[in-house]
Amino acid sequence: MNIEKANSLPEETMSKRPPRNKYAIACALLASMTSVLLGYDIAVMSGAQIYIKENLHITDTQIEILAGIINLYSLVGSLAAGRTSDWIGRRYTMVLAAAIFFAGALLMGLAPNYAILMLGRFVAGIGVGYALMIAPVYTAEVSPASSRGCLTSFPEVFINSGILLGYVANVAFSKLPININWRLMLLGGAVPPVFLAAGVLAMPESPRWLVMQGRIDEAQRVLFKTSDTPEEAEERLRDIKSTLGIPDDCTDDNSVAMIKRNSGEGVWKELLLRPTPSVRRILIAAVGLQFFQQASGIDSLVLYSPRIFEKAGLNSNSNSIGATVAVGFCKTAFVLVSVFFVDQIGRRTLLLASSTGMVISFLILGSSLAVIDSNPGKKLTWAGALSITSVLTFTASFASGYGPLAWVYSSEIFPLRLRAQGASIGTAVNRIMSGVVTMTFLSLYKAITLAGSFYLYAGIAALGALFIYFFLPETRGRSLEDMEELFGKVAEEKVGEKNGEVTSAFAENRPVNKEDMDGKAELDTSGK
């Protein structure tokens, strides 16, 4: 099988792993903290919406839009983040994300009406989009190959930490008067960005971005600090130069800056209009993974978990909001599975195990909710307990694989010249799907029942598992500069199979399919 061939690791990656680089870990931690912003916003809105609806006298449809629209607003930030990070650098882009979210949180918390609340969601959404795209890209670029999977999982760790903080804020402020409690919940989101911006300024810039700007000496200093050995630092620098077309012996910052400064021209054409077979496959892998991560319904579960718990038998607002804290703890705890094991087990294995657990959990959740619906007026304690348990098992399955690894995988597979814009496309797809899912959930379950909604999500998660199995090669132990070659091998093997079919058809004097001839032409024109 093609994927299995591509998954074979270089022999040196199987040797004893070096100790973790503490400086790289510190950089990854600081960068990933910007992801707290998204997690807090999603979770805090799950509780705040109950009181916003009552205080501002708005409808379920308005609540549905208010809760989910931030994901579509974040498109602006995620699409702009690629060019911005190539222009001002990865580090200052993170500072910009924190500043924008701070302004949005203030607008939401102080909003006198629904219109201003929506304006605050728009501003905060831009900040979320910037943070989501830039944190995994920066982390992937500073991390040594031996621990890149672990360190690039950190953004998801902090998303889950933000979710937990949001749930805790809901519980802490829920007993206050309704004209105050939801405002304090939302204003709490203005606190983390202040500390995040200060922390990010203490980090070094991405070495790959520094080389793109011709600042090779600075890049070399950062690489020596973030690599496991001096030899690895030199090798990483050579690989980065090679990727950008810079001669290996060139160290004159000024001359390199004049001839190789990357301002993003031609990137979109190479990504979308005329991609090579390997780049096309990389783009499909990133977009597909981000699509299935959100289409499987995780944000609906997090955002509307109080309603699910209410259906399961937790009838009071305080009880259902309190139960969501368990979801937050579960997500935060199980994301550590991927952090500790992704560089040992590999991306594909964890993704497949995660998606399988998600499918089973949602099938059980849908079945238990169907039983509750078919017995109106009866208190079915076992069915309610099974519903709550399956919510937690889905959360654990998602957090231990799909949640962090969609970002890990998408941030590491694009070639350096395309990485920022490629990652922004993946982030945009993620936010579009999150917005579609969260803004349609209430309408969906009213149309096909709550049980039917989770059966639908289970089917989508099953398709995602098939996508992973047949389409994603293993990237564990590979350098970032090796990814295009890895995906190119898979693409060549697929085209080679088609060429074999063409040759066989000629030998047997039978008709040749048009698709087979297209595959042969593609290989011939690629020059490989």
C-alpha positions as CSV (number, residue, x, y, z in Angstrom):
1,M,0.0,0.0,0.0
2,N,1.3,3.5,-0.9
3,I,0.7,5.0,2.6
4,E,2.5,2.1,4.2
5,K,5.6,2.7,2.0
6,A,5.6,6.4,2.8
7,N,5.2,5.6,6.5
8,S,8.6,3.8,6.7
9,L,10.9,5.9,8.9
10,P,14.5,6.7,8.3
11,E,16.7,4.3,10.3
12,E,18.2,7.1,12.4
13,T,14.8,8.1,13.8
14,M,14.5,4.7,15.5
15,S,17.6,5.3,17.6
16,K,17.5,6.5,21.2
17,R,15.8,9.9,21.4
18,P,17.8,12.8,22.8
19,P,16.5,14.6,25.9
20,R,13.9,17.3,25.4
21,N,15.2,20.7,24.6
22,K,14.0,22.9,27.4
23,Y,14.4,26.2,25.5
24,A,12.3,24.9,22.6
25,I,9.7,23.7,25.2
26,A,9.6,27.2,26.8
27,C,9.1,28.8,23.3
28,A,6.3,26.4,22.4
29,L,4.6,27.0,25.7
30,L,4.6,30.8,25.4
31,A,3.5,30.7,21.8
32,S,0.7,28.1,22.4
33,M,-0.8,30.2,25.2
34,T,-2.5,32.4,22.6
35,S,-4.8,29.5,22.0
36,V,-6.4,30.0,25.4
37,L,-8.4,32.8,23.7
38,L,-10.4,30.5,21.5
39,G,-11.1,27.9,24.2
40,Y,-12.2,30.4,26.7
41,D,-14.5,32.1,24.2
42,I,-16.2,28.9,23.2
43,A,-16.8,27.6,26.7
44,V,-17.8,30.8,28.4
45,M,-20.4,31.4,25.7
46,S,-22.0,28.0,26.5
47,G,-23.1,29.4,29.9
48,A,-23.3,33.1,29.1
49,Q,-25.9,32.5,26.3
50,I,-28.4,31.3,28.8
51,Y,-28.4,34.6,30.7
52,I,-27.9,36.8,27.6
53,K,-31.1,35.4,26.1
54,E,-33.0,36.2,29.3
55,N,-31.5,39.6,29.9
56,L,-31.6,41.0,26.3
57,H,-34.8,39.2,25.4
58,I,-33.5,37.6,22.2
59,T,-34.6,34.4,20.4
60,D,-32.9,31.0,20.0
61,T,-32.0,31.9,16.4
62,Q,-30.2,35.1,17.6
63,I,-28.4,33.0,20.2
64,E,-27.4,30.4,17.6
65,I,-26.0,33.2,15.4
66,L,-24.3,34.9,18.3
67,A,-22.6,31.7,19.5
68,G,-21.4,30.4,16.2
69,I,-20.7,33.6,14.2
70,I,-17.3,34.1,15.8
71,N,-16.0,31.2,13.8
72,L,-16.9,32.8,10.5
73,Y,-15.6,36.2,11.8
74,S,-12.3,34.5,12.6
75,L,-11.9,33.8,8.9
76,V,-10.8,37.4,8.5
77,G,-8.0,36.8,11.0
78,S,-6.9,33.4,9.8
79,L,-6.7,34.4,6.1
80,A,-4.8,37.7,6.9
81,A,-2.5,35.9,9.4
82,G,-0.5,34.2,6.6
83,R,0.6,37.4,4.9
84,T,0.9,39.3,8.2
85,S,3.2,36.7,9.7
86,D,5.4,36.8,6.6
87,W,5.5,40.6,6.8
88,I,6.0,41.4,10.5
89,G,7.1,38.0,11.8
90,R,5.5,35.2,13.7
91,R,6.1,36.7,17.1
92,Y,4.5,40.1,16.5
93,T,1.6,38.4,14.8
94,M,0.9,36.7,18.1
95,V,1.0,40.0,20.0
96,L,-1.4,41.5,17.4
97,A,-3.8,38.5,18.0
98,A,-3.8,39.1,21.8
99,A,-4.4,42.9,21.4
100,I,-7.3,42.4,19.0
101,F,-9.0,39.8,21.2
102,F,-8.5,42.1,24.3
103,A,-10.5,44.8,22.5
104,G,-13.2,42.3,21.4
105,A,-13.6,41.0,25.0
106,L,-14.1,44.5,26.3
107,L,-16.7,45.3,23.7
108,M,-18.7,42.1,24.4
109,G,-18.6,42.5,28.2
110,L,-19.7,46.2,28.1
111,A,-22.2,45.8,25.2
112,P,-25.5,47.6,26.0
113,N,-27.4,45.7,23.3
114,Y,-27.3,42.8,20.8
115,A,-25.8,44.9,18.0
116,I,-22.8,45.9,20.0
117,L,-22.4,42.4,21.3
118,M,-22.2,41.2,17.7
119,L,-19.6,43.9,17.0
120,G,-17.5,42.6,19.9
121,R,-17.8,39.0,18.5
122,F,-16.5,40.3,15.2
123,V,-13.4,41.9,16.7
124,A,-12.7,39.0,19.0
125,G,-13.2,36.6,16.0
126,I,-10.4,38.3,14.1
127,G,-8.1,37.9,17.1
128,V,-9.0,34.2,17.4
129,G,-8.3,33.6,13.7
130,Y,-4.8,35.1,14.0
131,A,-4.0,33.1,17.2
132,L,-5.3,29.8,15.7
133,M,-3.1,30.0,12.6
134,I,0.1,31.4,14.0
135,A,0.6,29.4,17.2
136,P,1.1,25.9,15.6
137,V,3.1,27.4,12.7
138,Y,5.6,29.1,15.1
139,T,5.8,26.1,17.3
140,A,6.5,23.7,14.3
141,E,9.2,26.1,13.1
142,V,11.2,26.3,16.4
143,S,10.8,22.6,17.4
144,P,13.4,20.0,16.7
145,A,12.1,17.0,14.7
146,S,12.5,14.6,17.7
147,S,9.8,16.5,19.7
148,R,7.9,18.5,17.1
149,G,4.7,16.4,17.5
150,C,4.7,16.9,21.2
151,L,5.4,20.6,21.1
152,T,3.0,21.3,18.3
153,S,0.3,19.7,20.4
154,F,0.6,22.5,23.0
155,P,-1.9,24.9,21.2
156,E,-4.6,22.3,21.7
157,V,-3.6,21.8,25.3
158,F,-4.2,25.5,25.9
159,I,-7.4,25.6,23.9
160,N,-8.6,22.9,26.3
161,S,-7.3,24.9,29.3
162,G,-9.2,27.9,28.0
163,I,-12.3,25.8,27.7
164,L,-11.9,24.7,31.3
165,L,-11.4,28.3,32.4
166,G,-14.5,29.3,30.6
167,Y,-16.6,26.6,32.3
168,V,-15.2,27.6,35.7
169,A,-16.0,31.3,35.0
170,N,-19.6,30.2,34.1
171,V,-20.0,28.4,37.4
172,A,-18.3,31.2,39.4
173,F,-20.5,34.0,38.1
174,S,-23.8,32.1,37.5
175,K,-25.3,33.0,40.9
176,L,-25.0,36.8,40.3
177,P,-27.9,38.9,38.8
178,I,-28.5,38.2,35.1
179,N,-27.6,41.8,34.1
180,I,-24.1,41.3,35.6
181,N,-23.2,37.6,35.4
182,W,-22.8,37.2,31.7
183,R,-20.9,40.4,31.4
184,L,-18.3,39.3,33.9
185,M,-18.1,36.0,32.1
186,L,-17.2,37.7,28.8
187,L,-15.0,40.4,30.4
188,G,-12.9,37.6,31.9
189,G,-11.6,37.0,28.4
190,A,-9.8,40.4,28.5
191,V,-7.4,39.2,31.2
192,P,-5.3,36.5,29.5
193,P,-4.3,38.6,26.4
194,V,-2.4,41.1,28.7
195,F,-0.1,38.4,30.1
196,L,0.1,36.6,26.7
197,A,1.4,39.7,24.9
198,A,4.1,40.3,27.5
199,G,5.2,36.7,27.5
200,V,5.4,36.4,23.7
201,L,7.7,39.4,23.6
202,A,10.2,37.4,25.5
203,M,10.4,34.7,22.8
204,P,12.8,34.6,19.9
205,E,11.6,34.9,16.3
206,S,11.1,31.8,14.2
207,P,14.5,30.8,12.6
208,R,12.8,30.0,9.3
209,W,11.2,33.4,9.1
210,L,14.6,35.0,10.0
211,V,16.2,33.2,7.1
212,M,13.4,34.3,4.8
213,Q,14.3,37.8,5.8
214,G,18.0,37.3,5.2
215,R,18.9,37.4,8.9
216,I,20.9,34.2,8.8
217,D,23.2,34.9,11.8
218,E,20.1,35.5,14.1
219,A,18.5,32.3,12.7
220,Q,21.6,30.3,13.5
221,R,21.7,31.5,17.1
222,V,18.0,30.5,17.6
223,L,18.6,27.1,15.9
224,F,21.5,26.4,18.2
225,K,19.2,27.1,21.2
226,T,16.2,25.1,19.9
227,S,18.0,22.1,18.4
228,D,19.0,18.9,20.3
229,T,22.6,19.0,19.1
230,P,24.9,21.6,17.3
231,E,25.0,19.2,14.3
232,E,21.2,19.2,14.1
233,A,21.2,23.0,14.2
234,E,23.6,23.2,11.3
235,E,21.6,20.6,9.4
236,R,18.3,22.5,10.0
237,L,20.0,25.7,8.7
238,R,21.2,24.0,5.6
239,D,17.8,22.5,4.9
240,I,16.1,25.9,5.3
241,K,18.6,27.5,3.0
242,S,18.1,24.7,0.5
243,T,14.4,25.1,0.6
244,L,14.6,28.8,-0.2
245,G,17.3,28.4,-2.9
246,I,20.0,30.1,-0.8
247,P,23.6,28.8,-1.4
248,D,24.9,26.8,1.6
249,D,28.0,28.9,2.0
250,C,26.1,32.2,1.8
251,T,26.1,34.1,5.1
252,D,26.0,37.7,4.0
253,D,22.7,38.9,5.5
254,N,22.4,41.9,3.3
255,S,23.0,40.2,0.0
256,V,20.6,37.3,0.9
257,A,18.0,39.8,1.9
258,M,18.2,41.6,-1.4
259,I,17.7,38.5,-3.5
260,K,15.6,36.1,-1.4
261,R,13.3,38.3,0.8
262,N,10.0,36.5,0.8
263,S,7.0,38.8,0.5
264,G,4.4,36.2,-0.5
265,E,4.3,36.9,-4.3
266,G,3.3,33.8,-6.3
267,V,2.5,31.7,-3.2
268,W,-1.3,31.7,-3.8
269,K,-0.7,30.7,-7.4
270,E,1.5,27.8,-6.5
271,L,-0.9,26.7,-3.8
272,L,-4.2,26.9,-5.6
273,L,-3.8,27.5,-9.4
274,R,-0.7,25.5,-10.4
275,P,0.3,23.2,-7.6
276,T,2.7,20.3,-8.1
277,P,1.4,16.8,-7.4
278,S,3.0,16.8,-4.0
279,V,1.8,20.3,-3.0
280,R,-1.7,19.4,-4.2
281,R,-1.7,16.3,-2.0
282,I,-0.4,18.3,0.9
283,L,-3.2,20.9,0.5
284,I,-5.9,18.2,0.3
285,A,-4.5,16.5,3.4
286,A,-4.5,19.7,5.4
287,V,-7.9,20.9,4.3
288,G,-9.5,17.5,4.6
289,L,-8.1,17.0,8.2
290,Q,-9.4,20.4,9.3
291,F,-12.7,19.8,7.6
292,F,-13.4,16.5,9.4
293,Q,-12.1,17.8,12.7
294,Q,-14.9,20.3,12.9
295,A,-17.6,18.6,10.8
296,S,-17.7,15.8,13.3
297,G,-19.4,18.2,15.8
298,I,-17.0,18.9,18.6
299,D,-17.9,22.6,18.9
300,S,-21.6,21.8,19.0
301,L,-20.9,19.4,21.9
302,V,-18.8,22.0,23.8
303,L,-21.0,25.0,23.1
304,Y,-24.4,23.4,23.7
305,S,-23.4,20.8,26.3
306,P,-25.8,22.4,28.9
307,R,-28.7,21.6,26.6
308,I,-27.5,18.0,26.1
309,F,-27.2,17.6,29.9
310,E,-30.6,19.1,30.4
311,K,-32.1,16.4,28.0
312,A,-30.2,13.8,30.0
313,G,-32.0,14.8,33.2
314,L,-30.0,17.7,34.7
315,N,-32.8,20.2,34.6
316,S,-31.5,23.3,36.5
317,N,-29.2,25.8,34.8
318,S,-26.7,25.6,37.6
319,N,-26.5,21.7,37.5
320,S,-26.1,21.6,33.7
321,I,-23.5,24.4,33.7
322,G,-21.7,22.6,36.6
323,A,-21.6,19.3,34.6
324,T,-19.8,21.1,31.8
325,V,-16.8,21.6,34.0
326,A,-16.4,17.8,33.8
327,V,-16.2,18.2,30.0
328,G,-13.5,20.8,30.5
329,F,-11.5,18.6,32.8
330,C,-11.8,15.7,30.5
331,K,-10.6,17.6,27.4
332,T,-7.7,19.1,29.3
333,A,-6.6,15.8,30.8
334,F,-6.8,13.6,27.7
335,V,-5.1,16.1,25.4
336,L,-1.9,15.1,27.3
337,V,-2.2,11.6,25.8
338,S,-1.2,13.1,22.4
339,V,1.4,15.4,23.9
340,F,3.3,12.5,25.5
341,F,2.8,9.8,22.8
342,V,2.6,11.5,19.4
343,D,6.3,11.3,18.9
344,Q,6.4,7.7,20.0
345,I,3.3,6.2,18.5
346,G,2.9,8.5,15.5
347,R,0.3,10.8,14.0
348,R,-1.7,8.2,12.0
349,T,-2.2,5.7,14.8
350,L,-3.5,8.3,17.2
351,L,-5.7,9.9,14.6
352,L,-7.3,6.5,13.7
353,A,-7.8,5.5,17.4
354,S,-9.3,8.9,18.1
355,S,-11.7,8.9,15.2
356,T,-12.9,5.4,16.1
357,G,-13.6,6.4,19.7
358,M,-15.5,9.4,18.4
359,V,-17.7,7.3,16.1
360,I,-18.6,4.8,18.9
361,S,-19.3,7.5,21.5
362,F,-21.7,9.4,19.2
363,L,-23.5,6.2,18.3
364,I,-24.0,5.5,22.0
365,L,-25.0,9.1,22.7
366,G,-27.5,9.1,19.9
367,S,-29.0,5.8,21.0
368,S,-29.4,6.8,24.6
369,L,-31.0,10.1,23.7
370,A,-33.4,8.3,21.3
371,V,-34.5,6.1,24.2
372,I,-35.1,9.2,26.3
373,D,-37.1,10.8,23.5
374,S,-39.2,7.6,23.1
375,N,-40.2,7.6,26.7
376,P,-41.5,11.1,27.4
377,G,-42.3,11.8,31.1
378,K,-40.3,8.9,32.4
379,K,-37.1,9.4,34.3
380,L,-34.6,7.0,32.8
381,T,-31.6,7.3,35.0
382,W,-29.5,4.8,33.2
383,A,-30.1,6.4,29.8
384,G,-29.2,9.9,31.3
385,A,-26.0,8.5,32.8
386,L,-25.1,6.8,29.5
387,S,-25.6,10.0,27.7
388,I,-23.4,11.9,30.0
389,T,-20.7,9.2,29.9
390,S,-20.7,9.1,26.1
391,V,-20.3,12.9,26.0
392,L,-17.2,12.5,28.2
393,T,-15.8,9.5,26.1
394,F,-16.3,11.5,22.9
395,T,-14.5,14.4,24.5
396,A,-11.6,12.2,25.6
397,S,-11.4,10.5,22.2
398,F,-11.3,13.9,20.4
399,A,-8.8,15.5,22.8
400,S,-6.4,12.6,22.6
401,G,-6.0,12.6,18.9
402,Y,-8.1,14.6,16.4
403,G,-8.1,17.8,18.4
404,P,-4.4,18.5,18.7
405,L,-3.1,16.4,15.7
406,A,-5.1,18.2,13.1
407,W,-3.1,21.3,14.0
408,V,0.2,19.4,14.4
409,Y,-0.2,17.7,11.0
410,S,-1.4,20.8,9.1
411,S,1.4,23.0,10.4
412,E,4.3,20.6,9.6
413,I,3.5,19.4,6.1
414,F,3.6,22.5,4.0
415,P,6.9,23.6,2.3
416,L,8.5,26.6,4.0
417,R,7.7,29.0,1.1
418,L,4.0,28.0,1.4
419,R,3.7,27.3,5.1
420,A,2.1,30.5,6.4
421,Q,-0.5,30.8,3.6
422,G,-1.1,27.0,3.5
423,A,-1.7,26.9,7.2
424,S,-4.1,29.9,6.9
425,I,-6.2,28.0,4.3
426,G,-6.5,25.0,6.7
427,T,-7.4,27.3,9.6
428,A,-10.0,29.0,7.4
429,V,-11.6,25.7,6.5
430,N,-11.6,24.8,10.2
431,R,-13.3,28.0,11.2
432,I,-15.9,27.8,8.3
433,M,-16.9,24.3,9.4
434,S,-17.0,25.3,13.1
435,G,-19.3,28.2,12.2
436,V,-21.6,26.1,10.0
437,V,-21.9,23.4,12.7
438,T,-22.5,25.7,15.7
439,M,-24.8,28.0,13.8
440,T,-27.0,25.2,12.6
441,F,-27.0,22.9,15.6
442,L,-30.2,24.2,17.2
443,S,-32.1,24.2,13.9
444,L,-30.6,20.7,13.1
445,Y,-31.8,19.0,16.3
446,K,-35.2,20.6,16.0
447,A,-35.5,19.2,12.5
448,I,-34.1,15.6,13.0
449,T,-34.0,15.4,16.9
450,L,-31.0,15.5,19.2
451,A,-30.4,11.8,18.6
452,G,-30.5,12.2,14.9
453,S,-27.9,15.0,15.0
454,F,-25.4,12.8,16.8
455,Y,-26.0,9.9,14.4
456,L,-25.2,12.4,11.6
457,Y,-22.0,13.5,13.3
458,A,-21.0,9.8,13.9
459,G,-21.3,9.2,10.1
460,I,-19.1,12.2,9.3
461,A,-16.5,11.1,11.8
462,A,-16.5,7.6,10.2
463,L,-15.8,9.2,6.8
464,G,-13.0,11.2,8.5
465,A,-11.4,7.9,9.7
466,L,-11.4,6.5,6.1
467,F,-9.8,9.8,4.9
468,I,-7.0,9.4,7.4
469,Y,-6.4,5.7,6.7
470,F,-6.2,6.1,2.9
471,F,-4.8,9.5,2.5
472,L,-2.4,10.6,5.3
473,P,1.2,9.3,5.4
474,E,3.0,9.2,8.7
475,T,5.2,12.3,9.4
476,R,6.8,11.2,12.7
477,G,10.6,11.7,12.7
478,R,10.6,13.7,9.4
479,S,12.2,17.1,9.2
480,L,9.9,19.9,8.0
481,E,12.0,20.3,4.8
482,D,11.4,16.6,4.1
483,M,7.6,16.8,3.8
484,E,7.3,17.8,0.2
485,E,9.5,14.8,-0.8
486,L,7.4,12.5,1.5
487,F,4.1,13.6,-0.2
488,G,5.8,13.6,-3.6
489,K,6.6,9.9,-3.1
490,V,3.0,9.0,-2.4
491,A,1.8,11.1,-5.4
492,E,4.4,9.5,-7.7
493,E,3.4,6.0,-6.6
494,K,-0.3,6.7,-7.3
495,V,0.6,8.0,-10.8
496,G,2.9,5.0,-11.3
497,E,0.0,2.7,-10.6
498,K,-2.0,4.5,-13.3
499,N,0.9,4.2,-15.7
500,G,1.1,0.5,-15.0
501,E,-2.5,0.2,-15.9
502,V,-1.9,2.1,-19.1
503,T,1.0,-0.2,-20.0
504,S,-1.0,-3.3,-19.2
505,A,-3.9,-2.0,-21.3
506,F,-1.6,-1.5,-24.3
507,A,0.0,-4.9,-23.8
508,E,-3.4,-6.6,-23.7
509,N,-4.7,-4.5,-26.6
510,R,-7.7,-3.2,-24.6
511,P,-9.2,0.3,-24.3
512,V,-7.3,2.8,-22.1
513,N,-9.3,4.9,-19.6
514,K,-9.1,8.6,-20.0
515,E,-8.3,8.9,-16.2
516,D,-5.3,6.6,-16.7
517,M,-3.9,8.7,-19.6
518,D,-4.4,11.9,-17.4
519,G,-2.3,10.3,-14.7
520,K,0.5,9.4,-17.2
521,A,0.4,12.9,-18.6
522,E,0.7,14.4,-15.1
523,L,3.8,12.4,-14.4
524,D,5.4,13.2,-17.7
525,T,4.9,17.0,-17.2
526,S,6.1,17.0,-13.6
527,G,9.5,15.9,-14.8
528,K,9.8,13.2,-12.1
